[in-house]
């Protein structure tokens, strides 16, 4: 009997390897310093402690390695397992098992060393976590990738792409081209519904711009319609709402029908502030058609401020007309640049000559694109630096015959100095991340005054160029757009002061007074129009209103109600200053060229002008250009990429709109947006 007991105790102190249960079924899930050695296990189980702390039930030992991190105690007649790190008490009875102890060990917040071999770095949260393969998420991300980067839809059927995906995740089943197309349409519908709801909640007006695109190989015309607005947090936003196929002929009636349908579908017809269009006779007729189809009362001042001309397009026309006058001189410089960038050998020879005469310029020659005038400006700017190099090379290269004359170089210097002003203003007008309406008037005046100086040049070529520019300038800007004058007044750095400074320089003294009064009248009319809406929405602004009490019990009637009636009747006969009067009487803010002025933040915090604040929010959202920076310098139009130009126009619209919406979300340009998971 003694030998049996000895054998039993010996087996308890030296358990067989098969009886030891590793954490998670395998010791691999513990770090090296946490896996007990056999000696440590023997010492842990054979320390001479009482039988009840070392055995369970029929004297079965605590064999799991997880007990290295827990101590077992009896508390209130119940066995508890107490964590050695955080002292948390868990069930320690034999019937509880050890799975819950393993689970706690993995997530214990006070454990210093963790097993990271089964964890992954999660990019979205920048933390370690577990990963579960989800085919629906993969499909959504694949469709989003194709949308964002303009990949062809059939890339999912490419052999190399399928091998690449299989190497990343063998369980991933790559779908077909048609399935990807279906997924893209679902993303578009989901995003569209989300943005339409956000538009409905937004209380400000929307400024609309339209821009024509061309599918180069099919010669199809598309109209991009973009909505610009300032959201509830006073951030400037823009969203592409439609990318419509417009069948020929592109008459004002056809374009009007497409545009009105879009406004009605998106419920923007009663929230429209302005419509910014290119400068052509078709668009002039388009405005008249829209005013006939939609309710004029929904527009500012019955639609008199609806039409906005694209300033970037006007600048482009002005510069192109000016450059055409001096085309011969620019042509010789263009031919010289084209000759020396034609072959690698000529490029090397040109660089050797630059090194020989030690020209302090490291820029490469640029050959311009005739439809992009800013590229002409950049070409001339670089070529002027290498004037001496061109003159030296004409003596070394007999094939180089189109050499610019000294007069050509002088004209090029003058042209570059003048085109720099147009280049800077066009870049400013084409911005999409900041308000541009308040920048319109001072920059246009700057150009007008510059043209007046250039017309007095002693060089006939410059005079001819400036004369052509002035003709185009006067054609489009003989009268300052009223709403742009309002935007200038709403800039606290300018107000009416800027008009009083510039108008006498642009007009005669009598005409200047008339123009200033015209702009001020528009400001007053807008403020009055918004005051009615403000009072109707429950605001106080403008005048005192007595509200009749709804209390019916005579004992509960406010004892001061008669006083309120008295004040209301007196106020009707008093003259009071409007918000606009108070705003204009205050001093203008000092200009600081070293600090960028955030006009939206200023108006967001101007709570003492609630009505003007509403006006500013709608006016400052108006873009003065229909195109972004890269397209502002071109006369060749905008083109659909080759991978998309052959698609059906419904699929193309889904791709173009979704791309705009997803990029806005990825850059954090969001308003009332939420994280979503599509169900495919």
Buried (B, 14 or more C-beta within 10 A) or exposed (E): EEEEEEEEEEEBBEBEEEEBBBBBEEBEBBEEEBBBEEEEBBEBBBEEEEEEBBBBEEEEBBBBBBBBBBBBEEEEEEBBBBBBBEEBEBBBBBEBEBEEBBEBBBEBEEBEEBBEEEEEEEEEEEEEEEEEEEEEEBBBEBBBEBBBEBBBBEBBBEEEBBEEBEEEEEEBEBBEEEBBBBBBBBBBEBBBEBBBEBBEEBEBBBBBBBBBBBBEEEEBBBBBBBBBBBBEEBBBBBBBBBBBBBEEEEBBEBBBBBBBEBBEEBEBBEBBBBBBBBBEEBBEBBBEBBBEBBEBEBBBBEBBBBBBBBBBBBBBBBBBBBBEBBEEBBEBBBBBBBBBBEEEEBBEBBBEBBEEEEBEEEEEBBEBBBBBBBBBBBBBBBBBBBBEBBBBBBEEBEEBEBBBEEEBBBBBBBBBEBBEBBBEBBBBBBBBEBBBBBBBBBBBBBBBEBBEEBBEBEEEBBBBBBBBBBEBBEEBBEEBBBBBBBBBBBBBBBBBBBBEEBBBEBBEEEEBBEBBEBBBEBBEBBBEBBBEEBBEEEBEBBEBEEEEEEEEEEEEEEEEEEEBEEEBEEEEEEEEEBBBEEBBEEEBBEEEEEEEBEBBEBBBEBEEBBBBBBBBBBBBBBBBBBBBBEBBBBEEBBBBEEBBBEBEBEBBBBBBBBBBBBEBBEEEBBBBBEEEEBEB
